[in-house]
Amino acid sequence: MNLTLGLHLIKSQDSEGKRVKNFCINAQGWILVVDSRERVLKSSWKASSSFPKIQGLSISPCILSIYDLNFPTQIRQVSSSATHLLLLDSANAIHTMTTSDAEKGLNVFSKLEPGAPCLDVVAGPSFSFAVLQNGGLLAWGCNDCGQLGLPASTKQQENPKLVPGLPGIVQATAGEKHSACLDQHGRVWTFGCGLHGQLGHGDASFSEPRLVDLFAHGIGHMRSNGTFEGCKKVAAGRAHTAVLTSTGEVYTFGENKYAQLGRPGSAYLPKALGLEDIFVDVAAGSRHTGFVSQDGSLFVCGALPWDDASCEGTFSVNFQQQPVQKHDDTFAFFPHPTRVRISQAQEEVPVRAVRCGGWNCVAQVEF
């Protein structure tokens, strides 16, 4: 197997037939999974005697196993960054814990009551969001660059606070110092640091949420009921942003030092990748981007940790194009979206979803 240490694989269900409902990966390479039992599961690089092992879920050679964290309540959503974890339980409470405590195997969670039903939680590097069912967005944490969407005079928000001026939000994503949201009409809003163009407004930075012009008017299609559908998903990397439209196109903008935009040059405004494939999922890491096409193919661009060593396993991972350059024999650079072929017994395995975090990427495979 040609092994890139930054690419991990998980199955869509474990050996007991319990399916993955949602999952994420953080900068440390932890994979957190919520399964159909609403258990929260965590990958581990070493054997653990503290938690029960989940069989048949991880197929990454570099991940030893995945464990049930035995969280006392049922979990609906999970998110993690380099600094902390967020869990949304079935009773609508948000539980947060530092990654340092999680690394020690401690279940030391703080509990937040959002005061309104939540759809999702988002853990940023030093800040957090909760997407409410009524379309509101709660924000808390560091706001030194306006990444919470709160007034610039608020440098730190201790408790969750409603972000003003955001109507009908259905998804949010957090970069290092910028944030992006998707509303119910498929429009994209951004705020925070825009130094590299990651807000889609040139190099401007701002704390009040603003619509990205292209995704407010020019992208999308009319539904049969006469309403407009624009974008389906937005993903924030460290200093770049990727947007998936309802027609399956991917647009990128922001920093491109590591080729994470999947096209040449910098981009202070959104631009389409121009690929013929129809895409159904997109994710952004610190310096890379992942895409999943309608036919189940995984594509990556940007920088990923790389190792040319052969690795035994039942699955093989091969890149359609080898990286054009390496940095200190540690990272591979893919300047264009490169197809990743994942196969078992020479049969290609379809990818259903992708998540990125830090230098890491995890693909959910179906077979």
N, C-alpha and C positions, 0 to 999 in steps of 0.2 A: 504494500500500500504506500502511495506517495502521501505522506502525512504532513498537513499543515497544523501546527499545534494550536492555532486559533480557531479551527473549525471543529465543532462537536456535533454529534448526531443523537437524537432521541427518537424512539418509536412513538407511534400514535397511541399505543396501548401497551400495558404491561402483560406479564404472563398470565395474570388472572382475568384479562380482558377489560380492565379498568382503563378508560380512555383519558387522554390528556385534554383538559378543558382550556387551559391557558398556561403559558410559561414565559420565562424571561432569563436573561443571562447578564451578569454584571461584570465590572472591570476585573474582578478577581477570577473570573471564569466559573463562578458558581451558577449552576442551572437550578432555578426554582420552578416547580411544577405544581399546578392544582389539577387533581384528577377528578373523575366522575363521582368519587366518594366525598369530594370537597376536602380532601386531605392536602396538606402542603408538604412537598417533597423537596429535598435538597441533594445536589450532587456532592461527592466527596472525593478527595484525592487520596485518602487513606482509609483503612478499615476502621469501623466504629462499632463498639459494643454497647453504646448508649441508646441507639435507635434501631428499630427493625428495618431490615434491608428490603428494598423493592426489587423484585426479580424482573428481568426482561424488558427494562425500559431504556437504559443507556446502552449504546453500542459504540461509544467512543473509546478507542484504545487507551487514551490518556486519562479517562475517568474511571476510577476503580468501581464505584457503585453509587446508587441513589438510595437515600434513606427517608423514611417517614419521620418528620419532626415531632409527631405526637402532639400537635397543637390541640388544646382542649376544645376549641370550637370549630365549626365548619367554615372553610375559607372559600370565598368566591373569586377574588382577584389577588394577584401578587405582583410586586414590583421591587426592584433592588438596584442600588447604585453602589459606588465604591465605599460610601459612608454608612448607608442604612438600608433597612428592609421595611416595606410597607405591606401589610396584609389587611384585606377587607373581608370581614366575616359575614356570615349569613344573617346576623342580627344588625348589620349596618355599622358596626364599630370598626374603627381603624386602629390597627396595632402596629407600633413602630419599634424597631430595635436596631442598635448599631451593629455594623458588620463585625466589629472587634468582639462584641459579646457573642455573636453567632459563631464566629471562628472558634471560640472557646467552648462551644456546645451549650451555651447558657440560653435558656428561654426567658430572658429579661426584657419583657415588652412593656412599653408605655401605651396607654389606651386613650384614643381620641374619640369623642362623640361629635360627628359632623353636624348634627341637628337637622339633617334632611337626607332622604334616601340617596345613596351613591351608586354610580355606574362603574367607576374605575378609580384606581389610585396610581400615581406616578411618582417615583422616587428619582429626583435629580441629584447631582453631586453634593449640593448643600442646601437643597430646597425641595419642596414637595407640592403636589397638586392632588385634589380630589374632584372628579367630575361628578356633578349631581344629576339625578334623573330629571330635574326640572330645567336642565340646560345651564345651570350656574357652574362656576369654577371657583373652588376654594384653594387658597395658596398660603404657604407659610415657609419660613426659613430665611435664607440670605437673599437680599434684594439689592446688592451693591451695584448691579448694572441694570436694574429694572426688570430682571428676569421673572419676577412674580406678577408683573403687570400692575403693580401698585405704585403710588406716587414715588418719585425719586427721593423724596425726603425720608421715606421709610427704608432704612438700610437693613433692618432685621425685623421680621414679623414672627413673633413667638407663637401665636395661636392662629388656626385657620381663619382666613378672612376672604370674603367674597370679592372677586376681581371685578371692578366696574367696567361697563362698556362691552361685555361679551355676551351676545345673545345666542341661546340655543346651542351650547357647546356639547359635542358628542364624543370628542377625543382630544387629549392633550399629550404633549411630548416635551421632554426637557433635555436641552443641550448643556454645555458647561456653564455658559453665561447667557444663553438665550432660550426662548421657549416658543412653541408654536401650537396652535389649536385648530381644530376642524369644527365647523358649525353644522347644523342640521341641513343646510342648503349646499353643503360641499364647498364652502368658502374657507380660505386659510387666513388665520390671524397670526401675527408674530409680534414679539416684543423682547427687549433686553439689548444685549450687545450685538451690533451689526458691523463690527470692524471689518470682517472678511466677506460681507455681503450675505450672511446667513439669514437675515431677515427678509431678503427679497426687495429691499428698498435702497439699492446702492450700498454705500458704507455707513449709512445713518444708523444711530442707536437711539432708542426711545423706550420709555417705561409704560406708556399707554398703549394698549393693544391696537394694532392697525391691520386693516385688510391688505393682503397682497393683491395688487391690481389684477394681475393675469388670472388669478384663481377666483376673483370676485366677479368677473365679467366674461372672460374669453375662453374658458375651458369648461367642457361638460356637454350635456345633452338634455333634451326635453323628455320627461317621462310621458307615458301614455295618458296620465291624468292631468297633464298640462303643467306640472311643476318642474323646476329645474334641478338637475343633479350635476354637481361639479366634481369635487374630489372625494376619494374614498378613505385615504389615510395620509398622515403626515408623520415624518420621522426626523428627529433632531439628533445629529451627531455632536461631536465636541464643538465644532465651529462650522458645520455645514448642515443643510436641510435637504430632505428628499420628499417628494410628493407623488402619490399614486392617484391618477385620475380615474373617473368612472369608466372611461373607455380603455383603461389598461395601459396608459402611457406613464412613464416616470420622468419627472422633472427634478433637477438638482440645482443647488446654488450655495455659494459660500466658499470656504477655504478649499483649495485643491492642491496643496503642497504634496500630498501623498497619493494623488490621483483618485481621491474618494468621490469625486463627482462623476467619474466614468467617462470623461471627455476632456479634451485639451483645454488649457487656459483657466483663468479664474472666472468667476461668475458672480457679479453683483446683482444680477437679475435672474429669475428662473429660466431655464432652457431645457427642452426635451432631449432625452438621450437619442431619440430617433431610431430605436430598434424596431424590427418588424414584429417581435414577440408581443403577445398580450400578457401583461403582468397582473398578478392577483395579490401580491404582498410585497412590502418593502420594509427595510430596517436600516438604521444608521448607527455605526459605532464611532469610536473616537476618530479614526482615520480610515474607515472603510464603509462600504455600503453593500447590502445584500438584497437580491430581488428573487422572487419566485414567479415563474411564468405559468400560464394557464395549463400547459401540458406537463407541469410538475418538474420543470428544470430549475435548478438553482444557479444563480449568477452572482459573482462577487467582483468588486473593484476596490482599489485602494491598497492599503498596507495590512498584511496579516503576518503573524509570527510563522516562521517557515523552518522545516527540517526535511532534508532530502533522505533521511534514513528510512530503510524499509521497515515495515511493521506488520506483523502477522495478525490476521483477523478474518472474520467471515465476510466483512464488507470491504470494498475497495473504493477509494476516493481518488479520482483523477481529474486534472484540470485540462480543459480543451486547449488552453494556451499556457505555456510555462511563463513564469514571471520574467519580465524583461530586465530587471535589475534587483539586486539585493543590497541591504544596508548592513554591513558588518556580519554578513552571513546569518542574520537574525530575522530580518523581515523581508517578505516578498512584496513587490509592487505590481499590481495589475492595473495598467493605465486605462484599460477598456473593460467593460463588463465581460467577464470570462465565465463560460459555462463550466459547472462542476458536475462530473458524472459520478454518481453514487450507485454502486451495483453490488449484487449478491449472486454468486454462482453465475457470473457473466450476464445476469438479468438486471436491467436498469431499474432502480427503485425511485418512485416519484416522491418529490418533496412537496409538503402541504403548506408549510409556513417557515418563516425565518425570523430570528431575533438577534440583535447585536448589542454588545456592551463592552466598553473599553476597547481592547484589541481583539475581543472574542466574538465568535459567531456560532449560533446553534441552529441547526435545521431539523425540522420535524419531518420524519419520513414515514411512508405508508407502504405496507406490504402484507 
